[in-house]
Each structure stands twice: as C-alpha cells, then as structure tokens.
C-alpha cells in the first residue's frame, strides 16, 4: 500500500496551486490524483476575469494576494516559461440609482480603505475607457486599474508543471472512490487502482465535492450550477485595451470582456441552471437565452444591437448556500482539509487559496485567515453573503 505525507484530490487550478505551494513550503512527499487531466474540468471553462472587487472583506484580501501573484507569475513560480496569459486592462463597474447602488459604494469604499487603487469616474471618463458602452444612467462608476483577465488553464498547467519539478507526484486518469479511515481520522483514499495512505488528504474536487458527503457521512453544502457564456462579434470591436465591465444595471448583472482580440465574452452574474448531479460536459445554449442576453448587451452597447453570435459554451460552478467557498479542515474528520464551493471565484483566488491551504496542512500561520470560510459557518448561521445578495459578485 502506497503512503504519502499529503494527497491532493483534484488537479484543477485550485488543486494544482495547493500542490505547488505544498512543495514550495517544504513538503516532500505529495501526491496529486485527478480523474481526468490537469485543468481540463471546470478550470478550462473559466471566463478568467481577475479583480479584487468584492463586498466580502476576506474575499478582497484573498483576491489582492492572488493578483500580486498573477502580476509576476513567472517570477513567483521561478519558471521563466510560466505564463498566466494576463491582460492588464482594468475593471470597470457601474450601478444606476436603485438597490445595488449602496452595495457598490460600500464595496468601493472598502477597497480603497484596504489600499487598493480604485478611482471613481464620471460618465465621460468611463466612456473614454470603454467607448462602445453608454453610461448615461450610471449613478456611480468605479474603476480598478490593477485588474483584467487571464487564462485559467495556463495557470493550472504552470502550477502543475512547477509542482512536478519540485518533486510532487501527479497521477491523472485516477478516480478517487472513497476515503480511508481509522476511527474518525482520514488516513488516505481508495482508488480504482488501489488504496493510498496519507497523513493528510486535501480535497479540491470542485463540483465533485458532494462525493465527500457519501464517503464521510458529513454534509457538504455544495451544488452544481451550469452557466452560459457567449462570444459576440460586434462593431466596433471589444479590444483587449478596453476594461472588463460589470453592469449592475442589467437584469442579469452582466459581466463582459474582450475575447480573441475583437469579440465580447459575456455572461450573466446571477444563478444558473441547477444540476441534479455533477456534470462538466457542455450543455445546451438555447437561442432564447442568446436573444435574452443579447437584448441586455444592446441596452448597454448600442452598436451590438446587430452583433452576431460567434460561439457559445457552458461552465459549471460549485455553489454553496452563500456563494462563497469552504476552506480548511473538517473538524469532525481529522486529516481531511477541503477547498470547494468557489461559486465562480476559484480562478481569481487560486494563488492565495493554494498558499493558505498548504500552510494550514503544514501547521504554518496563514497570511489571510481561513476562519470565515469554515464549514461550520453554515451550522452557526454565519453565512458570508455579500452586499449584492447571492450571486457571482459576492
């Protein structure tokens, strides 16, 4: 029976980050297991937007720490070939008069109080940055210049490659089928290829984290939601120099960014299609939904009234009751540490989360406290629901 100090289940962007940070912090005998390939699951479906704009203070701290990694990714990994695919174009967010205005103002105030460079813009200034959009209804506009978008698959691959170079064993195509236990303590995992012992098991299984409930008998508050993403071809082009945009004035709280150099990537920042079981296969994108999102886009981007649909795809979120992750040890199962339920935030937070989880496993202090993300918060009624309500802004 094989034995390791730490087993990480999942080689998406979170699991790969955890593995790299474990090795970088001194762990010597780490094994990563994934039923598929590195980064091929929900990580590859990410829209890749990077921002520190959150209404939950601990999310701001994690996002800020992560941005500092993305901005100097090759240096951080000590790998000159590593690339995050970062496009530093800034993040623009606007709200009209109404229910979301106070939440935006409070969130921008917190960012600035945290030392994050955020500017308030008028409509003319916003239009100079994103000239294809209209801002005549905006009551408040914030701009975060230290933001943009990147490539989650590239990041997962770079972390995994760096982890291998530091001695981490990574086995793909291996499905974990259960936990090994001695009494209440988790001491390894059961796979189709045999049992593997470990001092600590880290589960970074994303939408498959619900399997932990069946394996352990401990409820895991996570559900899978499918979200639709469109790439629209309009004129003028949405160029990479134009900022990512969050439209709090649209019914779907749309987010959009440049895609492929000229197209607009756009999706709704609200609840998606609840799935009965974890499934990251591509789902249908109906023409009714395309028309619905297209109508919202045309309201903000008038010239896109005649935009064409270039492509569409789906991505799946691992959603918790408060749309924020569960991070850290499971108190009733010593030896098990979890990182799931990112609800669309996983890529943005992956460097800082990977470091904090690795520090937790190794008994080291964390730069950002994981206490707010404890699984016990749900039983205590201490949910991390953001000022915008449930949804991907959080």
N, C-alpha and C positions, 0 to 999 in steps of 0.2 A: 504494500500500500504506500503510494507516494505521500510525502509530507512536505509542507511549506510553512513559512512563517505567516504569510498573508496570501489569501486567494481573493482576486477581484473578479466578480462576475459581471461581464459586460465590457466590450471594447469600443463603445461609442465615445463621444468626446469627453464625457464625464469619467468613465472607467479608464480611458487612456490617460487622462490628466492625473487621476488618482495614482495609477501605476507609475507614471514618470516621477511624480512628486515623492512617492514612497522611496524609489531608488535614489533620487537626488538627496533625500534627507537621511539616507544611510541604511535603509532596509536592504538585506542581502538575498533573501530567498522568496521572491514574489512570483506568483503565477496568475496570469490573466486567462480567463475562459470566456469564449463567446460562441453562441450557437451559429452565428454567421461569420462575416468578415469584419475587419476593422472599419468602423464608421459607416457601414452600409445600411444601417437601420434608420432610425429617426434623425440621426445626426445629418445624414445626407439629404434630408428633406427640409432642413432649416433654411429660413429666409436670411439668416446671417446678420441681422441688424445688431449693432453694438451701441449701447447708450448707458448712461448712468441715471437716466430719468426714471425714478420710481417714487411711489408715495409711501412705501415701507422702508424706514430708515436702514434696516440691516441689509436690504437689497441694494441700496445705494452704496453701502460700504463694500459689499462683495463685487458689485459692478465696477466700482472705481479701482479696486485692487486688480481686477481682471483686465481692465483697459490698459493699465500700466504694463501688463504682460504682452497683450496684443500689439502694443505700440513698439515694442522692442523684442519681438518674438524670437528671432534667430539668436540674438544675444542671450536671451533668457534661457533658451534650450542649449546654448553653447553649440549650435549647429548652424553653420552658415547656409546650409541648403534648406533650412526650415522656413516656411512661409505661411502666414495666416491669410494671405490674399487681401490684406487690409486696404480699404479705400477710405481715406480720412476726409469725408465730405461734410461732416456736421449733422446735427439732428435738430429739426425744426418741429415745434409742436404748438398748436393753436386751438383756442376754445372761444366760442361765441358766448354771449350772455346766456346764463342758464345753469343747469345742475352741475356741470363739470368745471365751471369757471373757478370756484373756490378750491377745488381739488388741485387744479393746475397751479394756482397761485401758491398754495401751501407747499406743493412739491418743488416748485422752482425756488421758493424761499429756503427750503431745507438743503437743496443742492448748493446754493450759494453760501449758506451758513457752514456747509461742510468743506468749503474751499474749492468747489468745482466751478470752473469758469462757465457761467451761464449769463447770456445777455437777454434783456427784454427789447423787442423790436416793435416798430410800428409797421403798418401795412406796406408802406413803400419800401422799407428796409427788407422786409420778408420777401417781397416781390423781386427785389434785386438779386436775392439768393436763389429763388425758385420762380423764375419769370413765367412758367407755364401755368401757375396756380393763381387763384384770386383770393384775396384776404380782406375784402371789404366788410365782411361780417365778423371779423375777429375782434374780440374784446381784450384778449391777452395772447401774446405770442412770445414763446421762449426759444432761444437758440443755444445749443450746446456745441461749440466748435470742435471739442475733443470727443468726437463720436463718428460713426459711419457704419460700414458693414464689412464683412469678411467671409471666409469660406470655412464652414464647419468641418467638412470632410478633410480639407487640407490640415486643419488644426488637429483633428483626431489622428490622422496619419503621422503627423510630425511628432506628437506626443508618444504614439506607439513605437515609432522608429527609435526615438530617443530612449524610451524605456528599455527596448531590446539592447541597445548599445550599452546601457548601464547594468545589464545582467538579468533583466526581467524575462521570464519565460512567457510566451504568448501563444496560446493554442486556440485556433479558430476551428469552426465546424464541430465544436464540442458542446452539447446541450447539457446544462445542469438540470438534474431531475429531482433534487431534494437536498436537505441539509442533514449532515451527520451530527448527532448529539450524544453527549454524555451527561445524563440528567437534564438540567436546564441549559447547560452550556453548549454552544455551537462549536464543533471541533473539525468541521470540514464540509465537503459536499459530495453528493452522489451524482455520478455522470453515467452516460451510456457506455463509456469506456472504462468505468471502474470508480472506486471511491478514492478521494484525495483528502488527506488530513491537513489542517492548518490551525495555527494559533488564533487567527482572526479571519473572518470572512467579510468582505466588503461587497454588498450588493449594489451595483449601479445598472440595474436592469431596465430602467425606463418604464415603458408601458407593461413590461412583463413582471414588474414588481409585485403585482397582485398574486403571483405564484407563491410568494413568500408566505402569504396567509394560509394557503393549503399545506405548505411544508411545515409551518411552525405552529399553526393554531392561533396566531396573533393577528388581529385585523390590520390590514394595510390600507389606509384611506386613499385609494388611487383608482381612477377610471381612465379609460382611453377615449379621446375625442379626436375625430378627424376634421381637419381644417382644409379649405380650398384656397389655392393660390393661383393667380392669373398673371400672365405676362402680356401686356398690351402694347401694340405698335401704334403710336400716335405721332402727330406733328404739332409743334416742334418736338424734337427728341427729348427724352429724360436722360440727360448726360450724367456721367459719374461725378462731374464737378458740382452737380446740384445736390442739396442735402436730402437725407432721409426725411420723410414727413409723416407726422402723426396728426390725423384730422379728428379732433374731439367733437367737431360739429357735425360729423356724418353719423347716420343711424348705426352703422357698423363700426364706428371708431376706426376707420381705415388707416392702415399704415402702408407706405409705399416707398420704393427706392429705385434707383437706376438699375437696370438689368441688361447684361450683354452690351452695354455701351450706349444703347439708344432706346431700349424698351423700358416700360414701367412694370416692376413687380408690385403687385397689390393684393392685399387680403384684408379680411375683417378681423378686428381685435376683440371679438366677443366669443361667446360659447359656440362650439362647433357641433358636429354630429356625434352623439354618444354611441359608442360601440358596445356590443354585448360581450365581446372578448377582445384581447389584444390582437391587433392586426395592422401591420405597417405596409401592407400591399396597397397599390394605387386604387383609389376609389373613383367613382364617377363624379364628374363636374358637369352639372346639367346646364343647358343653355338658359334656363330660367334664372339660375344663380349668376351666370355670366351677365345677363341683362340687368339683374338687380345691382350687382357690384358696379357694372359699367355705368348705370344711371347715377350712382353716388360719385363715381370718379368724374363724370361730366359736370356735376354740380360744382366741383372744386377746380377742375381742369377743363375749362370750356372747349378748348380745341380738341379734347379727347372725346367729344360727342360722336365723332366719326372714326374713333380708334378701332383697329382690328384686333382680334384675339390671336396672338402669336403662338401661345402654348398655355397649358394648364396642368396642374398636378395637385396632389394632396399630401399633407403631412399630418402626423398624429402626435398629439400632446398627451403626456401623462399628468392628469389633472387631479389635484387634491381639493378638498372642500373649500379651502381659502385661496386657491390658485397660487400657492407658494410651496416650496419644496420641504421634504422631510430629510433632515441631515443629522447624522450622528449615531451613537449607539442605541440599540433597542434594549431598554432597561431590563425587561423580563427575559431576554435571551443574551446573556453574556457571550461575547465572542462574535456577535453579529453587529456590523455597522452598515447603515443604509444611506443611500443618496438617490432619492427618487421624487417624483411629483413636481417637476420643474415647470409644468404648465406653460411651456413656451419660452422660459427664461434660461434653459440649460446652457446653451452655447455662450450666451452673454456672460454667464457667471462661472464657466467651466475652469479657468485657471485658478481662481481664488477658492472655489469649492474643492478642487482636487488637492490643493495645498492644505486646506483646513482639515479635510478628511484624513489625509496622510498624517498630519500632525496629531490628530486625535488617536489614530491607530497606534502611533509610536509613543503616545503619552506625553507629547510636547504641547506647550501652550499655542493657541491659535491667534493670529493677528485679528481676525474677525470672529466674534463669538458665534457659535452654532446653537446656543441655548434657545433663541427664539424659534428655531426650526425643529425642536424636539418633537418626536411623535406623540409625546404626552400632552402637547398643547390642545389637541382635539378633545381629549377627555376632560381637560381643565376648562374648556371653553375659551381658550386664549388664542383665537384664530388671528392670523396675520392678514386679514382682509384689508386691502388698500383703500385709499380715499376715493378711488374711482369705482369701487364696488368689485364684484367678481369679474375677472377678465384679464387679458394679457398685458395690460398696462401695469397693474398692481402697484 
